[in-house]
């Protein structure tokens, strides 16, 4: 599956269905050294192992203490689609990264005057308006079958979506991503069984379970292994695992993961 072509198709689908002012722009695979130097990019961004990056230009700033400017030009959006061994990431991993970058292209940048440095300084690009736009794009993507976040309460809230801010190749937690109906890369070749290591109070138990099993099935198997009744399951990043087929809960990271069970 050509990931960049999928991203191009997703952009057009969201442009047609979403009220946000999405525009067309080139989409390119990000190289192993990080964002392209074709446009001005600080060394900080090239040293951080990012999964996506927007090359944008801001010229028309508003007046006031905190000034705003929508992107005047979106030069390029880069997306990391392969790991360090040149193996392509599952599309379920690439899609939320790309939609995250799309949210940046429709979110105004903000800057404030620094008296000591005698210059304007940009504020954090992940403000409330960014998360509002990110949630809007994700809702539209879900309605179109493009991408769906893992089930859970308030999954479109700022608190839930903030987990994507620091997502990179090294720290991306297993089970973090959702699923896609249109571009499902796991439906035909999904593993029939999953190997989930359950952890409880420092003890680990390997649970081999059907990929179509549910969270309740996993809790039941965990109860048998530990002889303890559990009610909740958490991933390594602290996010809770909710109901749904288990292969969707660890979608995008093969058939192995580690979860923490609690009473």
N, C-alpha and C positions, 0 to 999 in steps of 0.2 A: 504494500500500500504506500503510495507516494504521499508522505506527510505534508509536504509543502502544497501540493495540489489540493489536498483536503482542506488545509487552512484557507486557501484562496476561495474554495467553494463555500466554506463556513462564513467567511467575510461577506460574500454576496448574499447568502441566505439571511444573515442577520441584518444587513443593510435594508433588505426588502421588508423584513418583519418587525424591526425595532424602530422606535421613535427617536432614538438618539442619533446625532448627526455623524454617522460613520461615513468615511470617505474611502475611495480606492487608493491603494498604495502598494508598492512592491513588497513581497514577502520572501525572505531568503533564509536558508539554513545557516545557523550560527556555527562558525568554525571552532575548533578545539581551543583556540587562544582567546575566545570570548568575542564581544561585539566588535564589528568592523571599525577600522581606523579611518574609513572613508569620510566619516563625519566626526566632528569634535566629540570625543568621548574621553572622560578622565581615566587615568590609570587605575583608579579604584574599581571601576566597573570591569576593566579588563582582567583584574586580579581576582575578582569574585566569580565563582563558578555559577553564573546565571544560566537560567533556562530560557529566558526571553529578554528582549530589549527593544525599546522604541527610539528611533532617531527622529526627533521632532524639533521644529523651530518655533520660537515664540517671539513675536515682535510688537504686537498691539496690546500694550498693557493699560489697564484702567488706572484711574487716579485713586488716591486714598492711602491710608496707613498700610493696609495690606492690599497690594495690587494683584490683579488677576489677568490672565491671558490664555485664551484657548489656543491650541496649536495652529499657527499660521500655515505650516506645512508639515505633513508627515512624510519624511523622506523614505523611511524604510522601517520595517519590523523584522527583527531576526528571532528565530526560534531554534533552540537546541533540539535536535531530533535523534541524535546518536550518542551512545555512551563512549567511554574512552577506548573501547575495543571496536568502534565503528558499527556496533549493533544498534539498529533503530529501536527507540523506545516504543512501547505500545502506544497506539493512538490515544488511548484513554489517559495517558500521562501528558501527551502533547496538547490536547484540546483545552484543558483548563488553563494551561500556561498561555496559550495563544489568546484565549478570551480575556485573561488577565491583562495582557498587553493591549487588547482592543479597548479595554476600559480606560487605559491611560490616554488613548488617542482622542477620547471625547470628554476628558476631564480637564478643567482649566488649571494651569500652574499658578502658584501663588508665591509672591516675594514680599519681603519687608526691608525697609531701610535700616542698615546698621550704622549708627552714628560713630562708633569707635573705629570701624573699618572704612567708613566713608564710602559705602557701596551697598547695593541691594544684594540680599541673600535669599535664595530659594527656600521655601518651606517644604516640609515632608510631602512627597507626592501621593502618599496614601492617607488622605484626609477623608472626611465624611462624604464629600461629593464623589470621591473615587469609589468608595464601597457601595454607594447608592447606584452608580452606573454599572459597577461590576455585577451587582445583584440583578439589575434590570437585564443585562445581557445574558446572565445565567438562566434567568427565568424564561427568557425567549428561547434560548438554546434548548432548554428542557422541553418546552412546548413543541419544538420542531424535531425532537428526537436526536438532536446533535450531541448533547451532553447532559448528564444528570448527576448532581452531587449525591453522595451517599445519604440514605434516609436519616432523618434526625430532626428534633425540634429546633426551630429558628435557624435552619441551615443557611438562610440567606442573610443572617444578621452580620453586622460588622465583626463581632467577636469570632464568629465561625469562619468568616472569609479571611481574617487576618492571618490565618495559618499559611496562606499562599504567598505572603509577602517575602518570606525568606526561603521559599522552596528552591532547592538547587539539587544538582546531581548527587552530591554526597549525602545531604541531610534529608532528602525526600523520604518520609516515613512510609513503610509498607502499609497498604490499605488506605492510604490518604485520598486516593482519587475516586472518581465515580464510574459511571458507565455510559455507553453510547449505543443507541439502537441503529443509527444510520451507518456508523463506521465501526461496528463491533469487530475487534480483532481477536476476540476470545471465543466467540460463539461456535465456530466450526472446529477449532482446535483446542478448546478449553480442556484443561486437565480434568480427568474424571475424578481424581481424588486430590485432596489438599493435605498438606503436612503443616499443622499449626501447633507450635509449641506454647502450651499454656503455663503461665507462671503464677505462683501463689506463695507468698511468704518465703521467697528465696528458693523454692522447689520448682523444678521444671518437669512437665509431662508432655510427651509427644502424642498428639491426637491426629490420627489419619482418618479423614472423613470425606464423604462424597461432596463434590463441588456444588451440587444442587441443594445440599442441606441448608437448614436455616440456623439462625443464631440460637434458637431454642434447642435445636439438635446438638449444637456445640456445647451449650451449657449442661445438657444432660450427660454428654460424654465426659465433660470436665468433672461433673459430680461423681461419676463412676471412678475416674482416675484418682481423685483426691479424697473421695468419700466425704465430700462437703458440698452443701447446696450453695450455688452462686446465683447472683441476680444481674450482675453487670460485667461487661468486658471492655477493656481499654487497649488502645494501640500504644506503641512505644512513645509517641509524641503526647500522650495524655488525652487524646480525643476518644470519645466513647463510640463503640461499635453498636449500631442499631440493627433493626430487623432487615431482612432481605437475604437473597441467596448468598452464600458465603463467597462464591467466586467473584461476586460484585464487590464484596467488602474488601477483598485483597486484590481487586482488579488491577492489572498493569504491572504486577511484580511476580509473575510466575505462579507457583503453587505452594510457596512456603512463606511463613511469617511467624511472628511471635506476638502473642496477646497476653494481657494481664487480667486475671479473673478476680472478682471481689464478691463478698457476700451482699 
